[in-house]
Amino acid sequence: MWQVVFYVTPATCLVAILTTVLFCLAVERLSSRHPENVRSIARVLLSVWSLLVLAATVIPEGALGTDDGKIYWLPGEGLLYGTSGMDASEISMIFKQEAANALMFIPLSVLAYYSARRPSLYVVLGSCVAFSFVIEFTQWVERAGRTADVDDLTFNTLGAVIGVLAVSSASFAVARLSAPARRPAHSAGR
């Protein structure tokens, strides 16, 4: 499943973000007419996406308990201190992996927002951060070919923030476009 990282480029990241904004605009319009349907569909999609994220992040890559259980606590540790002896393609792969982490959490935050009865951007963001922490903790506990890394938590959170910004931007835009036009006040002297 990690091979998807090969397709992460600045262009694919931009396309993903623009697609998310367009998706949010469409869902905002639809949810004004059919809120329960939108919520039900979002819950199903959130469940499926959450399972995909878990499959991509916590399924062991080796036997349980075989790694040293190291946690990378220092932000940027892999790039700042671990690149000696790496060629440009290996360093590029680190950037692509972090971008993929962010992209993975954009739909998660969007679907979490639309699946809630009374959505709160802060609760959605907090839930995504907690989910990311659980993933990293699980990777650490498993010690099975995956590494717990604060950078993953950081980029997952960045993805959740991008998703929340897409939702709030779409909500604002649809509210502005749906509001009746204001008439300018006429002066009393006319």
C-alpha positions, 0 to 999 in steps of 0.5 A: 500500500505504501507505493501510493507515495510514488504518486505524491507530487506538488501537482497531485497535492494541489489537485487533492486540495482543490478536489476537497474544496469542490467536494465540500462546496457540493456537500454544503449545498446538498446538506441544506436540502438533505441533511440526514442523507448527507450525514448517513452517507458521510458516516459510512464513508468515514467508517470506510476511510478510517479502516483504510487509514488503519490498514495503511498505518497499523497493519504490521510489516513484520513480526510483532515485537521485533523492532527496537521500539524507537520513537522519533520525538524530535520534529524533522529528525529524519530530515535534519539528522538522518539524511547522511548517506542518502541520495536525493531520491531517498530524501524526496521519498521522506517529503512524499511520505509526509505529504501522503500523511497529510493527504490521508487526514484531509478526507478524515476531517471532512467526513468527520465534520459532515457525519456529526449531528452538530459539527464542531471544527475544534472537536473534529480537529481534536478527534483527528489528532487523537486518532493520529496519536493512537496510530503512532502509539499502536505502531510503537507498541507493535514494534513490527516494522513501523516507527512511531514518529512525531512528524507523522503526528504533525503532518496528519494534523496538518491534513486535518487542518486543511480539511477543516479549512476546506469545510469552513471555507465551503460553508462560508461560501455557500452561506454567502451565496445563498443569502438574499442580496441586500438592497442599499439603503436609500437616502431620505432626501430623495 
